Amino acid sequence: MDSYSDIWLKISVVLKNFSMVRFIDDMSLAYSAADLVVASAGAITCSELLVVGKPSVLVCCKKYFCI
């Protein structure tokens, strides 16, 4: 499995304006700055994205059961 830094390096080569972070304290600021949100498909994240209306790619983590 790739580490966090390995994944960041692979993606940043392709996407020049890409920023990957572990944790964000102010989600309203992050959502307002984002053109596209790539995030874990948790219930809170899904509801926040529905409210702000941002396009998103939601990823299911291995530790959760997704249908």
C-alpha positions in Angstrom: 0.0 0.0 0.0 1.3 3.5 -0.9 2.0 5.9 1.9 0.3 9.3 2.1 3.4 11.1 0.6 3.7 8.5 -2.2 0.1 9.1 -3.2 0.5 12.9 -3.0 3.6 12.8 -5.3 1.8 10.7 -7.9 -1.3 12.9 -8.0 0.6 16.2 -7.9 2.6 15.3 -11.0 -0.7 15.2 -13.0 -2.7 17.8 -11.2 -0.8 21.1 -10.8 -3.3 22.9 -8.5 -3.9 19.9 -6.3 -3.7 20.0 -2.5 -4.0 16.9 -0.3 -4.3 17.3 3.5 -5.0 14.9 6.4 -7.3 17.2 8.4 -9.0 20.5 7.9 -10.2 22.7 10.8 -12.4 25.1 8.8 -14.4 23.1 6.2 -16.4 26.1 5.1 -13.2 27.8 3.9 -12.0 24.6 2.3 -15.3 24.1 0.4 -15.4 27.7 -0.8 -11.9 27.4 -2.2 -12.4 24.1 -3.9 -13.6 23.5 -7.5 -13.9 19.8 -6.9 -13.9 17.9 -3.6 -12.3 14.4 -3.4 -13.2 12.9 0.0 -14.1 9.9 2.0 -17.8 9.0 1.6 -18.8 9.5 5.2 -22.3 10.6 6.2 -21.3 14.1 7.4 -19.2 14.7 4.3 -22.0 13.7 2.0 -24.5 16.0 3.8 -22.1 18.9 3.8 -21.4 18.6 0.1 -25.2 18.4 -0.5 -25.6 21.7 1.3 -22.7 23.6 -0.4 -23.5 22.1 -3.8 -19.9 21.3 -4.7 -19.1 18.7 -7.3 -17.3 15.8 -5.7 -15.7 12.4 -6.1 -16.5 10.3 -3.0 -14.3 7.4 -2.1 -15.4 4.5 0.1 -12.7 3.5 2.6 -11.8 -0.2 3.0 -12.7 -0.2 6.7 -16.3 0.6 5.9 -18.9 -1.6 4.2 -20.3 0.2 1.1 -23.1 -0.9 -1.1 
